[in-house]
Amino acid sequence: MSSPLLRLVVLYGGVSAEHDVSRITAAHVLAASDRSKYALVPIGIATDGVWHRNDAAAEALAAGDDLGNSLAVEGPVVNPIEVIAGDGAAETVVLPLLHGPHGEDGTVQGMLELLKVAYVGCGVLSSSLCMDKGMAKEVAARAGIPQCAWLTLRHGVDDPAATAARAVAELGLPLFVKPANMGSSVGVSRAGSAEELDAAITEALKYDDTVVIEEAVTAREIEVGVLGNGVPDTTFPGEIRPGSDFYDYEDKYITGAAQLVIPAELSDDAIAEARELAARVFVAYRCAGMARVDFFYEEGGRGWLLNEVNTIPGFTPASMYPKMWEATGVEYSDLIDRLVELARETYRRRSSFSIEH
């Protein structure tokens, strides 16, 4: 008898402002996954937190139907524990494609740890750390990783007016203001005056209790894909040339005005430095499986400056992470396979830890 197919539970949607981005990612991943290897289980999480099993979408994609740009969150309501556990007859790996809070921040990863199931990507600590831009900057500073100057503001702890005044005095204008725990440039603003800074802080506080205020830099935006456990592999760097003042949400997902240059036009030495630093960041943050490390590159200045790390990067065929791997020699469907194997490897290692003393 042949062994059953590996159950690949694809989680998408989610309770965050990046819900729609996740649905786009899921449609492409399900379409590209090898059905000779995986029994696909698409689970959409609605914005109210209810889980739906959307087998109809997987069947339609298998039949070659065009479902449009994203995958709907629909189908029978399911119990999260039961759907992840399955019937026990087949090995299960969970692929979380939940961008932003309640998916990329360690919450779902913690649930999967408790359920003792293999899952793709970073664990609880690194997921939470990379999601919180303020804490990530603290760890990077401790590790000696170069980055932009910044301040953090915590609602209910720090005085917004005093923090804004300090930011202008110490970092100058313009400034970038970001919610600490959000991705896809949601809630990010560029402030060119004290008045705009106050408005940007108010906007960012709609999404999180902690806000990061960063110096503006004149630099190229360069990204590096990382893949692996322990000593990771890296991609050739890719460059983003924004279509607006900065690489914002509309530039990424609506207008498509940004230009992606892969590989980036850099010297051999600069490419080697970027790849080495991306791997160093990946290890310092205790990442596993995958991450996209985003840099600013100040030519003739400070050189490489860490911007942030995305533990569940955009994953459509047009997204930077898969495109960088394609340029480095790993095709989209093979990348999915590699991630599944890395998840199984991590699970086997963690399952072997002793619970006795």
N, C-alpha and C positions, 0 to 999 in steps of 0.2 A: 504494500500500500504506500502511496506517496504521502509525504507529510503535508499537513494542512498549510495553506498560505499564511504568511505572517499578517496579522491584523494590524493595519496602519490606521489609527484613529486620528483624523485630521480635525483639529479644533479651530474654529474661525468665528468671526463676528466679535463678540465680547462687549463688556460694559465699559466703554471708553470712547473718547472723541475720535479714536482711530478705527471705529467699527467698520466703516465703509472700506477703508484701505485694506483691512484684513480680509474682507469678502473678495476683493479683487485678487489678492494673493492666493486665496484658497482655490479659486476657479482654475488658475493656471497650474497649481501644484497637483490637483486631482486629475487634470487633463494629461499631465506629463508622467504621472506615476505608472510604473510597470505593473499591469494587472496579472502578469504571469508570476509575479513575486508577492503581490500584496492583495489582501482582501480589504478594500477601502471602506472606511466607516466615517462618513462626513457628519460632524456634529457642529451645528451652528448655535452659538450662544446669543440670544436676543439682548437688546439693550436693557431689558428689565431683568436679566439674569437667568431666564428660562432656557433650558437646553432642548434643542430639537434635532432629531436624527433625519438627515436629508438624503436617504438612499436614492430617491428619484433623480437627484442631481448627478450622482455618481453614475447611474445607469445611462442617463442622457449623454454625459460626456463620453462614456465608453462607446456609445452608438455614434459618436461623431457629431452630436448636435451642438449648435452654437448657443450657449446660454447667455451671451452678452459679455459685458466686461466684468461682472461680479456674480457671486453666488448668493442666492437668497437664503435668509435664515427662515426655514419653514420645515414642515414635516411633523411627525408625532413627537409629543413631549416625552423626554426620557429622563430617567434617574442617572445623574452623573456617575455614581459609583458602579451601578449595574452595567452601564454601557461601556465603561472603561474596562471593567473586569472581564466582560464577555462570558463565555460558557466554560472557560478554562481549557478548551481543546486546542487552542492555537496560541502561540506566543503573540504578545501585544506590544507595539511601540506607539506612543502618542507623539504626534507632531503638532505642537502648539504654534499656530499662526496668528496669535492674538497680540497685536501691536498695542503698546501703551499700558496704562494701569490695568490691574486685574487680569494680567496675561503675560506681560513681559517683565513684571516687577517682582517675581518670586512667589506670588500668591498661588497661581495654578501649579507651579513647580512644587511648592510645599504640599499641595493636595496629592499630587502624583507620587511624591515620596512616601506619604502616609499610606497610599494605596499599593505601594511596592510594585510599581510598573515602570518600565523603561520609557524615557521620553527624550526627544531631540533637544539639544541645546544646553545652555548654561543651567547650573543648579540654583538653589535658593539664594545663597549669599551673593554670587556674582550677578545674578539677574536683578536683585534688589539694588545692589551697589551701582551697577551701570545705569539703571533707570533713574536713580537720584543724582542729578548732575552736580549738586552741591557736595554730597559725600564722595562722589567719584573724584572730584577735584581735590578733595582733602587727601585721598589715598594716592592720587597721582603725585601730589606735592611731596608726600612722604617717601614715595618711590623714586623721586628725582626725575620725573618725566616732565619735560618742558610743556608749558601750556599758557594760555592767555591769563592776564590778571583778572581777578573777579572779586565780588562780594556776594554774600547771601543775605536774604531777608526772610525772616520767619514771621508769619502772621501771629499776632498775639504775644510775640516775644520782642521783636525789633520794631522800632518806630519808623514807619515808612518815610516820613519827611526827613528825619535825621539820616537814615540810610541813603536816601536819594542824594542828599547834600554831600555826604561823604563820598559817594560814588563819583559825583561830578568833580569833586576836589582831588580825589586820588587817581581816578581812571580817565578823567576828561570826557569830552563829548566828541563824536556820538558814542552811544552805548547800545548794547543788545540786552534785552530783558527776556528771560525764559522761565516758564514754569519748571521747577526742578524735576518733576515726575511726569513728563509728557514727551511724545515723539512726533515725527512727521511735521515738525515746525509749527504744531498747533500752539497758539497762544504766544508765539515769539514776535517781538516787535523791535524795530530800530528806533531809537530815540535820539533826535538831534538837538533837543533843547530840554531845559528843566521841566517845562510844561508837558512835553511829549514823554519824558521819563515818568512823570507822575501817572499819566494815562496808561503807559505801558505796564507799569507795576500793577495798576488796577486790573488791566486785562489779564495779566499772567495769574493773578490771584483768583481768577474765576476757575482755574483748572487745578490749582494746587495750593497748599499752605506755605510752601517754600518757593522763593523766587531767586534765580541766579542773575546777577547783573555783571556783564562782561565788557571789557574794553573792546572797541572796534579795531580790527586790524586790516591793513591793506595786504592781502595775501591771496594766493591761489587755494582753492578748496580741493583737496586730494583725499581719496579714500582707498583703503586697502582691505581686501577680504581675508579673513583668517578661518582656518578649518583644522580641527584636530583635537586631540586630548594630550596633555603633557606638552611635548615639543610640537608646536603646530606648523602647518604649511601656510603660506601666504600667496596672495595673487600679485600680479603686476598692478601698480597703482592706477587708479582711474581719476580723471579730473572732471569736476562739475563747473560749468561756466553758466552761472545763473542768468535767467532772462529778465530778472528785475533787480532791485537793490540787493537782495540776498536770496538764498535758495529757500523760498517759503512754501507753504502748503499748496497754493495755486500753481506755482512753478513746477512742483513735483507731480501733482495729480490732476490738474484741471487744464491749464494752458499748454503744458508740455514744452514751454519755451526754453527751458534749460538745455544746454548742449552737454552731452556726455562724451568725453574723449578717453578712449580705452585702447591701448595703454596711454597714460599721460605722457606728454612730451617733456621728459626729464633726462638729465644726464644719468649714466650708469651708476655713478656714485650716489646720486640723490635717490634713485630707485632702490638701491641696496640699503640706504639709510632708512627709507620709509618702511621697507619690509621688515627690517630688523627691529625698528621701534614698534611697529604694529604687533609683532610677536611678543615683544617685551611687555607691552601694555596688556595683551591677552593673558599672559602668565601672571602679571602683577594683580590683575583683577580676578584671578582664579576662574577664568572662563573655561568652557568646555563645549565641544561640538562646533559651534560657529559664532562668529561675530563680524561686524563691519566696523573698522576703526577709522574715524574721520579726523583728518588733520587740516590745519592751515599751514601753508608753506610760504614763509617770508623770504623771498629771494633777496640776497644781499643784506638781510637783517638777521633775525634770530633763527632762521631756518625752520625746522619742523616744530609745530606747536599742536599738541593734542586738543581736539575739539570735543569729541565724545565717542562713546562706544555703543553700538546698537547690537543687542544680543538676539533680536529677532528682526533682522533687516528686511526691507522690501524684497519680495521673492518672486515677482513676475518675471518672465523672460526679458522684459525691458528694464528691469531694475538693475541698479548698479552692482549688487553683490553677485547675482548669477552671471551677469555680463563680464565682470572681471574674471570670474572663474573660467568662463568660456574662452576668454583671451589667453588664459594661463594653461588651457588644455583640458578642462573638465566640463563636459556637456551638462545641460540642465538636468536631464533624467539621471545621469550618473552622480550628480551632486546630491540629489535626493537619496540615492542608494548609499553614498558615503556617509551622509548624516544619520541614516538609520543604523548603519553598522557602528558608528561612533556611539550612538545612544545605547546600543546593546552592549558594547564594550564597557561603557561607564556603569551600566546597571550590573553587569557581572562582577565588576570590581567592588562596587559598593555593597553588593549582596554578600560578598565574601568576608566583610568585616565582622570581627568577633563581637558578640554582645555579652560575653562573660568576662569576669575579672579574677 
